[in-house]
């Protein structure tokens, strides 16, 4: 009897099962100070095809370079225990003017995604210097056993030249982390999972 390898399996995608109420695409709101921006883009696979069933998460500081305090962060832990839509839960636990700094959206059929947020301030680096304004990003797609971790930096930002994380990356690839300005408040930032223009990902 001849044995044959079975068809390989991918992980998921299971993102739509029970996750719809966890999506947050607008991090702004009453009392939130800072420069409002919109970040839109697409996720592409190694063949240049859009990824229609991924999930993008962002985590960032507020305009003053401060992350959400522990009380506000506990709102995320309570989401799974509450029947409230996430926006109502954030309002109930964070209160007006509290910036949670967390967002999560699915990619659409054409691989697109969009966030509305504020431009973050500078936060300390491990060596005590200040990092350039940036948004931390996690990417989940089919076939990944672990999330991909990367960052979004801002175009024309002078502090990019002294950011410790950007300095770790060869100069020819740094552009994959820097968004492009489309108009005054809108930025474009795409994710390429593999290939010559692969986005820089970090080991975390």
NORWOJO-V720605 format. One line per field, one symbol per residue. phi: phi as a letter, one per 20 degrees, with the letter a starting at -180 (. if undefined). psi: psi as a letter, one per 30 degrees, with the letter a starting at -180 (. if undefined). A space follows every 50 residues. Layout:
# NORWOJO-V720605
phi=???
psi=???
This chain:
# NORWOJO-V720605
phi=.eecffffddemedfffmdgfefcdceergneepffccdcacddefenef eececddcbbeefemdegfgffffgffegfdcefgfffffffeenfneef mcbbceeegenebbcdbcffeecfegenfeefgbcfcdccbfneecfedb bdddfmegfgfdffffffdggfdfffddfdeebgddcdbdddfbofdgff ddec
psi=kkkkklklkljbkgffjgfeffkjfjfllkfjlljklkklalkkafggkk jfhlkkklkllafggklkleeeffeeffefflfkleeeeeeeeelkfkje gklkllkafggllkkkalkllklklfgflkllklkkkkkklkfkfllkka lklkkgjefefgkeeeffkkeffffffklkkeaegklkjlkjelaegkkk kkj.
